[in-house]
């Protein structure tokens, strides 16, 4: 009896504590925002600055000092290969030239390294914010799944044992993905593709989750970047078509439709061939747009507080309450989207690969 | 707009990193995990099947045991009945036998008693005869103390004999 009372007391306490934290946070943001009122706030730049790529990992700005991690730049231009620290190029608003390179302030290449002499982009393999995030997530993936695999292998020596810890959390997920999606979607050749599909799912899921964590190791908008989703989509495209069966290609070039639709004008063939390309493009755009939009929504809602605080403290306070509530809601929604998008990408990839695994009909 | 144009640098790193991760996990990660899960699943399924079979066997054994037990009980009951029947029979047999034996003993006893009695009577008879002869002798001797009486006596007997002869 007394235990349950203590429990409910504890829960009420927790709720109160969280509410207090929220209120303090809101007041803090507004106070901070109104202290910044001297400067003009460019909402668009703020939003795109956060979701775009950068040569520095900006953590925070205290007063006039930017606290950020400068990342290595690797460029190959007119004067050969150059490796240098991004801090040599200065920071936003105070760009400097280094070794014939600078960061463009405007134009198509704004925010990117260009050659001072020509204004063209060199071959730029810099370890940018997104690349660092990518490396972190890849390392995490390897650590997590190799350690789990090790646990399974260890178990094998001593007979079968109960999964524990991380293994117990991920096992149901792996099993359900593998048995309920990959196996039925891909068909009997699933073993060849399951490694890719599982890797894709966990890569996207992990990066999505890292993306919605606003502090340092997370916060990069990797899966909301078209380059990343493009690579994944191209890999699915390649796997689908390289391992496509004879029946799959026959269905494309000689589909089961009235002859008038395929000869003399190959209408169906045209549509089928278009379909080969639209499927991965849809994959690429879907993931990119979903994650990108989520980030933009959260940033805009937070940005609203600053916009209204510039007008007056009262307006800022009023808007901030709504904004914070909406951001909490959006973040929860994003948690859901993180999973759904990873799931959708993997399921569709499995389906596309499965469709190309059709056997000749008897 | 740079948002929709993929950055070649990131493309390169992404392709490299992803392929490396997919290769490593594909070689040492997923096969171990998925294979082990499948193997364990099969093992569990098999174990459950075995357990089911064992249960069925156990139920069979129990049934058999119960049957055996009831059989044994019946048999015991039968044996007890038989035993009690045998006991009764033995007792009655013994009784009749005892009665017969007793009768036989009684008969032979009676017989021997009769024999003894006869013998005794015979004995008594002979003794009585002897005694009477002795007594007669003694009486006669008493009477024949003098010669005259003796001669009288002899004559008397001689007469008797003569008379008998004639």
Contacts between the chains, C-beta under 8 A, distances in Angstrom:
chain1	res1	chain2	res2	distance
A	48	B	3	7.7
A	52	B	2	7.5
A	52	B	3	7.7
A	53	B	7	6.4
A	53	B	10	6.6
A	108	B	2	6.9
A	109	B	2	7.6
A	110	B	2	7.3
A	111	B	2	7.7
A	112	B	2	7.6
A	112	B	7	7.8
A	123	B	8	7.4
A	124	B	7	7.6
A	124	B	8	7.0
A	124	B	9	4.5
A	125	B	9	5.0
A	125	B	12	5.9
A	125	B	13	7.1
A	126	B	9	5.8
A	127	B	13	7.7
A	128	B	7	8.0
A	128	B	9	6.8
A	128	B	10	6.8
A	130	B	10	5.5
A	131	B	9	7.4
A	131	B	10	6.4
A	131	B	13	4.6
A	134	B	10	7.9
A	134	B	13	6.1
A	134	B	14	6.2
A	134	B	17	5.3
A	135	B	13	7.9
A	135	B	17	6.6
A	138	B	17	4.7
A	138	B	18	7.6
A	138	B	20	7.3
A	138	B	21	4.8
A	141	B	21	5.5
A	141	B	25	7.0
A	142	B	21	6.2
A	142	B	24	6.1
A	142	B	25	7.1
A	142	B	29	7.9
A	145	B	25	5.4
A	145	B	29	4.2
A	145	B	30	7.6
A	145	B	33	7.1
A	146	B	24	7.4
A	146	B	25	7.6
A	146	B	28	6.2
A	146	B	29	5.8
A	148	B	29	7.6
A	148	B	33	6.0
A	149	B	28	6.0
A	149	B	29	4.8
A	149	B	30	7.8
A	149	B	32	3.9
A	149	B	33	5.3
A	150	B	32	8.0
A	152	B	32	5.2
A	152	B	33	5.6
A	152	B	36	3.9
A	152	B	37	7.6
A	153	B	32	5.5
A	153	B	36	7.4
A	155	B	36	6.8
A	156	B	36	6.2
A	156	B	39	7.9
A	160	B	39	7.8
A	160	B	40	4.9
A	160	B	43	5.6
A	160	B	44	8.0
A	171	B	37	6.7
A	174	B	33	6.2
A	174	B	34	7.0
A	174	B	37	7.1
A	175	B	37	5.8
A	178	B	34	5.6
A	178	B	37	7.9
A	194	B	30	6.4
A	194	B	34	6.7
A	195	B	22	6.7
A	195	B	25	6.4
A	195	B	26	3.4
A	195	B	29	7.8
A	195	B	30	4.6
A	195	B	31	7.4
A	196	B	22	5.8
A	196	B	26	7.0
A	198	B	25	7.4
A	198	B	30	5.4
A	198	B	34	7.9
A	199	B	18	7.7
A	199	B	21	6.2
A	199	B	22	4.3
A	199	B	25	5.2
A	199	B	26	6.9
A	199	B	30	7.5
A	200	B	22	7.9
A	203	B	18	6.6
A	203	B	21	6.8
A	225	B	6	7.9
A	225	B	7	7.9
A	225	B	10	6.5
A	226	B	3	7.2
A	226	B	4	5.9
A	226	B	5	7.5
A	226	B	6	5.0
A	227	B	6	3.6
A	227	B	7	5.3
A	227	B	10	4.2
A	227	B	11	4.6
A	227	B	14	6.0
A	228	B	10	6.9
A	228	B	14	5.1
A	230	B	6	5.1
A	230	B	11	6.9
A	231	B	11	6.2
A	231	B	14	4.5
A	231	B	15	5.1
A	231	B	18	6.2
A	232	B	18	7.2
A	235	B	18	7.3
A	292	B	3	7.8
